[in-house]
Each structure stands twice: as structure tokens, then as C-alpha cells.
């Protein structure tokens, strides 16, 4: 029997809907673990006494279902697997392989006798178009590749070697990325080859075939610019200026916006809005973008590593997976790396730095906190070991310990 690592962070989000007729749509970048989340749910259902005959699992990438390409094919396949009128749990993996599947899924939902779970990897499913076509109630569970805690825990689950120095293990996590399938391999070269292949699949299958990409070479230039500048403030205007000055390319700004949207919709990049703390308004135009997985950066960039942005990306992904909403705080000319929000009135101000080993760095990182009047908690995340945990009400936190111990703000 196949061993399945259960990602409790996501199971806890969906567990309360196991017996609900609401459609459960699991989204996320290709190979982040969506199929295994379905398998984990199926395991739990069986553990809770659900009979095998009441669980229908259709893995559309498998050879036995390669002829299922239309809505009618899908309906016939589902009907062939239903043996009675009892409540069923319907799991369909890679639903985008079927044309016009929405009407079929809606019809089963409306029967009221099915709990439906869907996954898919291409940009169509992830773009929000699915949501508009699937009428009625639904929930979306958005998955990310492994965070650092999951990375270590999954290695132990599969009896893989974990560095006894957890901080050295963190360096390995940054280099190798968090795609779960890479942990099957022991050699670093094999891990790199696997991750490289996954990233190629993402861009070949989920991006390049997108109907809105009219100029593939232009798209690749924009894609590389955004990936190389993750964690930095960029805008359609700054990309336009780069293309005109550096690449000598004249392009419509709307095309740039469309291509950025495609990267967002495929869950390759995540936007982080700029929020003016004094006016309490989102600043339009400029944004920061963070990557679904750092391996995307290492695959596409030869730039010198910006460790601050690496740590920001790690923390951004971790907090996002724990349901925090994140924005970048602006206080005049100063910047607060993140404002994290959870619930109605829970706010947290966050700075991220590799270290604060000199007065200049310490002043730069603390200064935004002193300009913020609201008395919400403040956190400075660093890679250094923490010797003084609280300075003027500011919590100094080691980022590795924080994620490894599954902590919350």
C-alpha cells in the first residue's frame, strides 16, 4: 500500500466539508500535492467507516481514463461506477482534461447525493473561470508546495536523512525547493533534475498553450523579469520601461498586464499589494510578487542571490498557507515588509532581515516600527540566533524556529 504523507494544514481546512454537497475545488501550482491531498481525504473517509463502494475516484491522467474527454464521457464514466442510490464521495483529479465538464459536475451537485472534490493544474481551472461556470456553492482550497516544517516532517515520514542541524537543513530547503515529489530522491542532482522537469511542465503545459499569449518570446521576457525581481516593487509601468529601454521592444501596457495575470492565474506568482498605513488605502499600480516555490527562481535566474527576498518569500508562503492576508506597508518613504491580517481585527507588522549584526541594519529594520502609531504586535524575523527576544515591544524571532515549530503570529 502506498504511503501517503498527510498535510494536516490543508486537511484541517477541508475536513468540515467532507459530507457537504458544496463543491470542493483544490487549486495550486502543478505538482504541489493536490492529488495526494485527495488520497489523504479518501484514507480518512475509509477510517471513518465509509464503504469502498461509496467512494468514486477518477484520476483522469491515468491510462484507463484517457478516452474520457467530453462531458458525456465523464457522465458515463461516473454512472458506470455508481452501484446504488446511497450518498457518494466523488473525486475527480485533473478535471480540466474534460471539455465542458461544468454542466456535468453541476448536475451531480444538484442531485444532493454527492460530495464532490475536484483538482486541476492548468491555468483554465486556476483562473477563476471555473468558479463562474460552476453555479451554486463551492469552496476553494489553495495549496502551496511544502513549507519548511512540512519539508522536514515529510523527509522523516519517508525515512530520509535530515540534517541534525536544522539551520543547515533550512539552507538545503531553500536550494531544493518544496515540490513534494523531489523528496523521493536522495542525490541532489536527481532532486534538481526532478524539479527542473516539473518547472518545465508548468510552463509548457499550463502557460505557453494559453490562448491569450500572442507573442511567446515577449511573454518569456516578461516572465523572466517578474521572476528575477520577486520581492521588489514592480508595476506595469516599470516593466514597460524595461522593455523599451533594455530590450528595445514597444508593447501595449495591456499586454503586459495580461501576461502578468496569466502567471498569477497559474499560481506561479502571488501579488502583494502596497498599503498606505496613514491613509489606510491600497496603493494602485505598484505591487510586489512572490513565488509559489523558490526553485522557480533558481531555474530561471543567474542573478546574485538576495537573501532578504528569499526569507521574505519563505515567510510569505508560510503565513499565506496559514490563512493570513498579506500586504506591504508604506509609511511615507519607509516600508514595512509585511502587514499580516487574520480575522476581522488582528493585524501584525513584520520586518524581515538576514541579520541585524550592525547598527545601520538594526536602525533600518526597526525604524518603520517606530513610525507606526497603531499598537498592533510587531515582529522582526531574522536568520540569526536570537539573543534579545524583545526590544521596545518588538518581537525578535528566528524565522527557521518559527516555521519549524509551526508557530502563529
N, C-alpha and C positions, 0 to 999 in steps of 0.2 A: 504493500500500500504506500502511495506517495506521501512523503512527509510535507506538511503544509505549515509554514510559519504564519501564525495569526497576528495580524496587525491591529491590535486592540484599539488603537486610536481611531481607526475608521469603523471597526465593528461596533464600537460604542455609539457612533453617530447614527447607525442604520438599524441597530438591534430592535429598537422600539417600533419599527415599521415592518418587521418580518411578516406579521399576519394582516397587514393593511393592504387594501386594494389600490392604494396610491402607487403610481409607477415610480420605481426607484431607478434613477439614471446615474450610473457611475462613470465619471469622466476623468480625464487626466492624460498626460503625455504617454505615448506608446511605451510599453514595457515597464510601466511604473508599478504594476502589481494588481491591475483590475481583475484579471481572470482568476488570480489566486484569492482575491477577496470573495468572489462568487463561490469558489470552492470552500472557503472557510465558513461562509454562511450555510452552505449545504451540510457541512460537517456538524454545525451547531444544531441545525434543524433535526438531523438524524439523532443527535444526542438527546434532543428534547422529545423524541418519540414519533417524529413524522415518518411515515412509511415511505419506502423507496418508490412505490408506485405513484405517490403524490408529488414527487419532485421530478420536474422535467428540465433537463439540462441540454441545451443545444449550442454546441461550440462550432460556429459557422466557418471557422478556419480549418476545421478537420475535413479529411478526405470524404468521409461518409455524408457530409452535408454540402459538398462542392456544387451540387446541382440545384441547391436552394438559392435562387437568385431573384425571384419575384415575390410579391405579397401573397399570391395564390400558392406558390411553392411552400412558403413559410406556414401558411394556414393549414395546408395538407399535412405538413410535417408535424405540426403541433397536434392536430387531430389524431394522427396515427399513434401518438404517444400517450393519449388520454384514454384510460380504460374504464372510467366510471364518472359519476357526477359529483364526486367529493371535491372539497377545496384543494386547489393545486398551487404549487410554487413553481413559477415559470422563470427560468434563467436563460437568457439569450446573450451569448458572447459574440462580439464583433457584429452587431446588428446592422451596421452600415453596408455590409456585404449584400443586403437585400434591397432591391429597388421598391419604393412605395410601401415600406413596412408599416408606416404610421397608422394607416386605416386598420390594418390587421391587429396591431397592438391595442388600438383604441377599442376595437370590437370585443377583445377578450377582457379588457378592463371593465367595460360597461356590463359585462355578464355578472360581475360582482363575485365571481367564484375563483379568482386568480390573484395571487400576489406576484407581481411582475418585476423582474430585475433585468436591466439592460446595461451593456457596456459597448464601447466602440472606441476606435483610435483615430479615425481620420477627422479632418477639420470640419467636415459637414456636421457630424454628430456634436462636436465640441463648440460649434459656432453660435449656438442659440437658436438656429433654425429648427432644430428638433423640438425645442420647447414650445415654439409657436404652432407646430403641427400636431403635437400630442395634446389634444384638448383635455380639459379636466385637471385633476390634481396630480402633482408629481413632486418629487424632491430630487435634488442633485447632490450627490456625494462626490466631492472633488478630491482626487488622490494626487499625491506627490511622490516622487521617489523617496527612498529611505532617508530619514533624518539620522543623526549620529547615534542616538540611543538604539534605534531600530537596526542600524548597520551592525553595531557590536552584538546586540542581542540575537540577531539572525545568524551571525557567524557562530556564536556559541551553540545555538539551536542545531546547527548542522555540523557541529564538532570541528569547526575551522579554528585555526590558531588565531588568538587575539593577543596583541602585544600587552604584556603586563603593565607597561607604562601607558596609561590611557591617553596621555597627551601626544605620544608618538603615534598611537592608533588614530588619533584625530587627524594628524598630518596625512596618514595613508587614506583616510576617508576623503579628504579634500582632493587628493590626487586621483583616486579611483572613481569617485562619484557614488551615487546612491541607487543605481539601477539594480534591483534585486537579483537579476539573473547573473550578474558578474560575480556574485559570491560563490557560485558553483565551482569557480576556478581558483587554483592555488597560486599559479605563476602570475606575476604582474603582467607579463607580455600577453598572456591569454585573456586576462581581465580587460586589458586595453583593447585587444582585438574585438572582444565581445561588445564593449561599449561603443567602439568606433562603428561597428556594424549596426547597432541599434540606432545611433545618431544618423547614419546614412539612410536607414529605413524611414526614419521620421521625416527627413527632408525629401526623400524620393517619393514616398507613398502618401504622406499627409500634407505636403506643401507644394511640390513642383507641379502636381497634377491639378492644382486648384484652378478653377475656371476663371478667376479674377486676375491671375498672373499673366499679363500680356507680354512682358519682357523678362525672361528668366535671368539674363545676365544682370539687369538692373536690380531685380529682386535680390539676387545674391550679394550685390554690393551693399544694399541697404541692410540686409540681414546681418552681414559681417560687421557693419558699422554699429548696429544696435548691440550685438553680442560683445564686441570689443569694448563697448562703453557702458556695460552694465554697471549699475550703481552710481553712474554720473547723470547729472541733469541734462536731458536732451529734449528736442522738440522737432516737429516737422520742419520748422524754420532752420534749425541748426543742421539737420540732415540735408536740406535743400542747399544751404551754403556750402557744405562739404562737397556735395555732388558737383556744384557749379565751379567751385574754386579748385578742388583737388582732382576730380575725375573729369572735369570739363564736360559735364552732362547737363543738359537742360531738360527738366522734368516738371510735370504738373504736380503741385503740392498735394492734390487729392490722390494721386497715385502713390505718393509716399505714405499717406495716411492709410490707404487701402492695404498696402503691403505690411505695415506695422500691425494692422488689425488681424491679418492672416496669421502672423506669428503669435499674436495674443490668443486667437481663437483655437489654435492648435496646442495651447498651453505650453509653448516653448519659452515664452517670456511672460512676466506678470508686471502690470503697471503699478506704480506707487505715486499717487498724486501729491502735489505740493500744497500744504495747508498753512495759510497765514494765521498765526496764533493770535495776533492782536485783533484782526478784523473778523476772525472765525469764518473765513471763506476759503474755498478751494481755489487755487490759482490756476487759471486755464492755460493751456498751451504746453507748458513745461512739465515733464514727468521724469521720474527715474524708472528704470526697468530692471527687474531681477530675473535670474534664470531658473527654470524648473530644476536643473541639475548643473553643477559646476563643470561636469565633464563636457558639456556643450561648449563652454568657453575654451577648455584645453584642446578640444578637437579643432576649433576654428580660429584660434588666435596664437600669434607668436609674440604678442606684446609682453612687456615686463609685467610681472605679477603685482597687482595692487592688493596687498594683504588686507587692508581695511575693507575694501569692497568684497573680498572673499568672505570675511567674517560677517559682514552685513548680509550677504546672500544666505549664508548658513542660518543666521538668526531669523531673517525674513521668512524663509521656508518653514522653519520650526514653529514660529508663532502663528503663521498662516494655517498650518496643519492643526493647530490647537484653537482655531476659530477666532483669532484676533484679527481685527481690521487694522491695516497699517497705512500711514501716510508719512510724508516728510514734513517736519515743522520748519516754518520760516519765521524768524523774529528780526525784522529789519534786514541787515546784511548777514546775520548769523543764521546758522542752520542746525536744527536738532535732527539727528539721523532718522529717528522714527517717533511718531506718536502712535501708540498702540491703544486700541479701544476694544473693550469686551463688555457686552451688556449695554444697558442704557446710559449709565453714568460712571463707567470705570475707564479711566484714562491713565496712561503711563508714558512718561517721557524717557527716551532712550538715546544714549550715545554709544558708539562702538569704536574701539581703537585696539590696535595690536598690543600696545603697551602705553604706559604713562611714565616712562623712565627719565623724563627730563621736564624742567619747569615749563618750557614752551608748549610741549604737547599737553601737559596737565592743564595749563591755562586754557588752551584751545578747546579741550574736551569739556571742561567744567563751565566755561563762560556762558553758553546758551542756557544752562540750567538757572543761572543767577538772573537772567533776563526774563524768565517766565514767572509770572505772578501767581498763576494758579498753583494750588498746593497739592497737586496730584503727585504720586510717587515718581521718583527719578532713579534711573539705572544707568550705570556706566559698565558696559561689557568689555572685558579685555581678555587677552590670551595669557597674560602673566598670572602667576600665583598671587593671590590677594593677601596682603598683609594688614591693610586697614580697610575694614569692610564698610564703614560708614563715615563719610566726610560731609559735614554740613547738611545732613539729611539725605545725601546722595548714596545710593547703594552701589558699591563696587562689587562686581560679580565676575567670576571666571566663566567664560562662555562655554567651555568644554564641560565643566562640572554641572552647569545649569541644564544643558541638554541631556547629558549622560544620566543625570538623576531625574529626568522627566519633570522638571520644575515648571511652575507657573509664575507669572509676574505677581 
